[in-house]
Amino acid sequence: MAGSKPRRYLCSQLVTLRWGAESHIVNLEEICRNEAMLEADACVPVSTQVTLVAEKSRFHGIVSSAEEHEFGWRIRVELSPLTPWSLDAFAPEHLLDPSDLK
């Protein structure tokens, strides 16, 4: 449906976030076709181009926000339209569709 929001999934999966010469293990917390939300120990500057490596899949994107909190950093990545996420491309081990709870 045009103009509808992409379905957002809650998840918990360790993945690798790469930017420049940096590479860190982060926790993937939420994902949808065009966005991923991560928990990380290190800050990644806003507007940084990154690659999210999840098993054999790679998703490219740009950091749109990075918020520090008590336990680290919450990082939002806007995924490139050239590498959108889908369940066929990568299915996190712990995945929940919140609409299933209704």
Secondary structure by P-SEA (a helix, b strand, c coil): ccccccbbbbbbbbbbbbcccbbbbbbbcccccccccccccccccccbbbbbbcccbbbbbbbccccccccbbbbbbbcccccccccccccccccccccccc
